């Protein structure tokens, strides 16, 4: 009987732990702007240009992330400079980002220097995972949106989820807008 009660107790604890687990949601964007993460289009500048990598949204803090910057035409990403406490253990096109403090809010993680003489597309590809800050860290697939010049198609690998959507004020009532900030 003791063994039965011990087994039942252990199964109940496992069931409670499994029911409390949830999938974390993270999102990253490449933007032409240092102040707006959703400026994902533009025009060639005729020289070296900067695209900003934004940690765009999350349901909880992040510790690290891995992704690739892939340009069309190839070879247009020439450097990546970190910002706001981020660290890159990778290179200019294969980013292995880490940060302390478990940020969970909108922040620029760094900037990519690109050759922008002609129309350009820069996509976020590769592993596309973000690691959470839990005691037993897990890597989660993250949403991502690349950059494409006007008149060019967006990246085929772009993903979005309801957890990383932008809200248009025109489509919402005032009460719904206020709930976004509570």
Secondary structure in CASP SS format (residue, H / E / C, confidence):
PFRMAT SS
TARGET T0000
AUTHOR 0000-0000-0000
METHOD secondary structure of the structure
MODEL  1
X C 1.00
X H 1.00
X H 1.00
X H 1.00
X H 1.00
X H 1.00
X H 1.00
X H 1.00
X H 1.00
X H 1.00
X H 1.00
X H 1.00
X H 1.00
X H 1.00
X H 1.00
X H 1.00
X H 1.00
X H 1.00
X H 1.00
X H 1.00
X C 1.00
X C 1.00
X C 1.00
X C 1.00
X C 1.00
X E 1.00
X E 1.00
X E 1.00
X E 1.00
X E 1.00
X E 1.00
X C 1.00
X C 1.00
X C 1.00
X C 1.00
X C 1.00
X C 1.00
X C 1.00
X C 1.00
X C 1.00
X E 1.00
X E 1.00
X C 1.00
X C 1.00
X C 1.00
X C 1.00
X E 1.00
X E 1.00
X E 1.00
X E 1.00
X E 1.00
X E 1.00
X E 1.00
X E 1.00
X E 1.00
X E 1.00
X E 1.00
X E 1.00
X C 1.00
X C 1.00
X C 1.00
X E 1.00
X E 1.00
X E 1.00
X E 1.00
X E 1.00
X E 1.00
X E 1.00
X E 1.00
X E 1.00
X E 1.00
X E 1.00
X C 1.00
X C 1.00
X C 1.00
X C 1.00
X E 1.00
X E 1.00
X E 1.00
X E 1.00
X E 1.00
X E 1.00
X C 1.00
X C 1.00
X C 1.00
X C 1.00
X E 1.00
X E 1.00
X C 1.00
X C 1.00
X C 1.00
X C 1.00
X C 1.00
X E 1.00
X E 1.00
X E 1.00
X E 1.00
X E 1.00
X C 1.00
X C 1.00
X C 1.00
X C 1.00
X C 1.00
X C 1.00
X C 1.00
X C 1.00
X E 1.00
X E 1.00
X E 1.00
X E 1.00
X E 1.00
X E 1.00
X E 1.00
X E 1.00
X E 1.00
X E 1.00
X C 1.00
X C 1.00
X C 1.00
X C 1.00
X E 1.00
X E 1.00
X E 1.00
X E 1.00
X E 1.00
X E 1.00
X E 1.00
X E 1.00
X E 1.00
X E 1.00
X E 1.00
X E 1.00
X C 1.00
X C 1.00
X C 1.00
X C 1.00
X C 1.00
X C 1.00
X E 1.00
X E 1.00
X E 1.00
X C 1.00
X E 1.00
X E 1.00
X E 1.00
X C 1.00
X E 1.00
X E 1.00
X E 1.00
X C 1.00
X C 1.00
X C 1.00
X C 1.00
X C 1.00
X C 1.00
X C 1.00
X C 1.00
X C 1.00
X E 1.00
X C 1.00
X C 1.00
X H 1.00
X H 1.00
X H 1.00
X C 1.00
X C 1.00
X C 1.00
X C 1.00
X H 1.00
X H 1.00
X H 1.00
X C 1.00
X C 1.00
X H 1.00
X H 1.00
X H 1.00
X H 1.00
X H 1.00
X H 1.00
X H 1.00
X C 1.00
X C 1.00
END
